[in-house]
Amino acid sequence: MKNHVITQKCIDLLKEMVAIPSVNPANRSSYDEKIYGEKKLADFIYRFFENHKHEFIIERHNVLPGRDNILLFTGKDTDKETILFETHMDTVDVANMKCEAFNPLLQEGKLYGRGACDAKGQIVSMITGLDMALDATNGELPINVCLALVVDEEHLHRGVDNLVKSGIKASCAIVGEPTNLLVGSASKGSIRFKIITKGIAAHTSTPDDGENAIYLMSKIIRIIEEKIEPEVGKNKHYLCGQSSISVSLIKGGEQVNIVPDRCEIHVDRRLIPGESWEDAYKFIKDTIINGLSEEENSRVIYEKPYLIDPYFETDKDSDVVDRLSKVLRRYNLPSEPVGLSFGCDASKITPLGIPTVVFGPGSIKQAHSKDEYITVGDLVKAAYIYRDLMMNI
């Protein structure tokens, strides 16, 4: 199949997918299914493969109400190895986007729209690569391909958790994320948790009658900035760089003329390979406790992490790194493994004993951005790379 035909196929399929909203509903208890949730996109993909010229084993695994993982197998021949290709169907929200989120625009070789880069572009490259591989082998691939398209990656990773619990087996895995076509063999993890300070409400005309929860929280923030952050930054990994900590959300007070009796912050701690989330959490808590008085400590609550996203690391000399690197060299692309600053589903797959790398078209700088886009050239290159991996050449 000629390159211009593949290019147009990638463009057309990505336009169709971007036009189908699949925004992660996050903590919303109710939401408009026309915008939120992956159901419409999952239905589209399911129908796409049901009507495909090649035959597949297609499974829908329910994860959350109205939110299913789609698993596609080219076969389950036990005499062949299975390679897992995994990515996600959900996107982040669309607030304040400069481009039209669900009206894809192709301009100067870039396709704009929410999810174009993260991660509908990944889905399109994988599907197009699979199509080419099946056509080239008359439907007889030398390996079993499992394409797993999961929900909820952008929030609590419950889609990949469901995939793991399903007992998925593979000799190796490629997780689709925007890596600029580089081999990601390690990535940071993270924990996120809340710290709450309590005070005593009073009228602001007599503030001494109360205890200001925001003032106490300001002390905690200074401790994080001046004592914890410098220590955290000393931890370094040869691929992923340094650890980090951020206070990313704050909420306090109810009314301008009331001394606030409650304040809360959200803390985001990024972990490099080798760091324990338990040790990281304990260090933060202990350092704050040591910096406050006994009375102040009595008014602080440390909630357990609501997100624990472990790091991942695959040996740079592993077979999956070698396979992908060889294909990249064939296309004169960089083949040395790199570390990734962001977390993804790879960290949930590697504990199964499945060597995993992260790879895909697009830049993480464009993911989640106000003018999200992916370059068509990278989209097509990734499709050919996936084709070669699926043909085991």
Secondary structure, DSSP 8 states (H G I E B T S, - for coil): --HHHHHHHHHHHHHHHHTS--B--TT-SS--TTTBSSHHHHHHHHHHHHT-SS--EEEEEEEETTEEEEEEES---TTS-EEEEEEE--B---TT-SS-TTS-EEETTEEESTTTTTTHHHHHHHHHHHHHHHHHTTT--SSEEEEEEES-TTTT-HHHHHHHHTT---SEEEEE---TT--EEEE-EEEEEEEEEE-B--BTTSGGGSB-HHHHHHHHHHHIIIIIHHHHTT-EETTTEE-EEEEEEEEE-S-TTB--SEEEEEEEEEE-TT--HHHHHHHHHHHHHHHS-HHHHTTEEE---SEEE--EE--TTSHHHHHHHHHHHHTT---S-EEESS--THHHHGGGT--EEEE-SS-TTTTT-TT-EEEHHHHHHHHHHHHHHHHT-
